[in-house]
């Protein structure tokens, strides 16, 4: 005989609006997917075409290489700030735009790392052009600050790959990326401040002042998001891994 008893469906878990579902993994820590790889490939190709096209247009001599060097630094700065601000912007003012930015944070970080690799290629090119002498615009401070910072950026970029990330202790991975983020921030800040007093330009505010202001504002936003307590007013709807 057919069973006439009705089956009561299992109660569904209700998550209050504006709260993160603990059973759902944070979107920021999801594995890298094909769309991320496509983003990184396209972004890196655009960076490379822009940089080498600029060097070709300006000439591959010292002046053209220096111009490409400056522009690759500025392009890398843009990628870095997008990744640097993704989490605090969403924590402080969640919206569809900040949610999308947070979703692409890892891809932005990898693209920044590869953009810095192009920048390093032009640094090496500049050393070759001035060989056996050192380029006059390169100081001892550039070596003391730049080399450790570039190593940190390389480590962050490599460990952003999911296969390598799984081999690391989560606490060590998080510490590496926190130190790396602020290390990259410090490189940009120190290099820009040093350039203000050492390099001549007709537009110091546009060349250096604006970038310094953006860095300071970005640091302020990260610190403001850091002091927020979980569960406080305006908590973001997506649980995010602090960086």
KAVENLIN-V818553 format. One record per backbone hydrogen bond with DSSP energy under -1.0 kcal/mol. NH is the residue of the N-H (numbers start at 1). CO is the residue of the C=O. Records with the same first field share a line. If there is no record, write none. Layout:
NH = CO  CO
//
This chain:
19 = 16
24 = 21
29 = 26
30 = 27
37 = 33
38 = 34
39 = 35
40 = 36
41 = 37
42 = 38
43 = 39
44 = 40
45 = 41
46 = 42
47 = 43
48 = 44
49 = 45
50 = 46
51 = 47
52 = 48
53 = 49
54 = 50
55 = 51
56 = 52
57 = 53
58 = 54
59 = 55
65 = 61
66 = 62
67 = 63
68 = 64
69 = 65
70 = 66
71 = 67
72 = 68
73 = 69
74 = 70
75 = 71
76 = 72
77 = 73
78 = 74
79 = 75
80 = 76
81 = 77
82 = 78
83 = 79
84 = 80
85 = 81
89 = 85
90 = 86
91 = 87
92 = 88
93 = 89
99 = 95
100 = 96
101 = 97
102 = 98
103 = 99
104 = 100
105 = 102
108 = 104
109 = 105
110 = 106
111 = 107
112 = 108
113 = 109
114 = 110
115 = 111
116 = 112
117 = 113
118 = 114
119 = 115
120 = 116
121 = 117
122 = 118
123 = 119
124 = 120
125 = 121
126 = 122
127 = 123
128 = 124
129 = 125
130 = 126
133 = 130
138 = 135
143 = 139
144 = 140
145 = 141
146 = 142
147 = 143
149 = 145
150 = 146
151 = 147
152 = 148
153 = 149
154 = 150
155 = 151
156 = 152
157 = 153
158 = 154
159 = 155
161 = 158
165 = 161
166 = 162
168 = 165
173 = 169
174 = 170
175 = 171
176 = 172
177 = 173
178 = 174
179 = 175
180 = 176
181 = 177
182 = 178
183 = 179
184 = 180
185 = 181
186 = 182
187 = 183
188 = 184
189 = 185
190 = 186
191 = 187
192 = 188
193 = 189
194 = 190
195 = 191
196 = 192
197 = 193
198 = 194
199 = 195
207 = 203
208 = 204
209 = 204
210 = 205
212 = 208
213 = 209
214 = 210
215 = 211
216 = 212
217 = 213
218 = 214
219 = 215
220 = 216
221 = 217
222 = 218
223 = 219
224 = 220
225 = 221
226 = 222
227 = 223
232 = 229
235 = 232
//
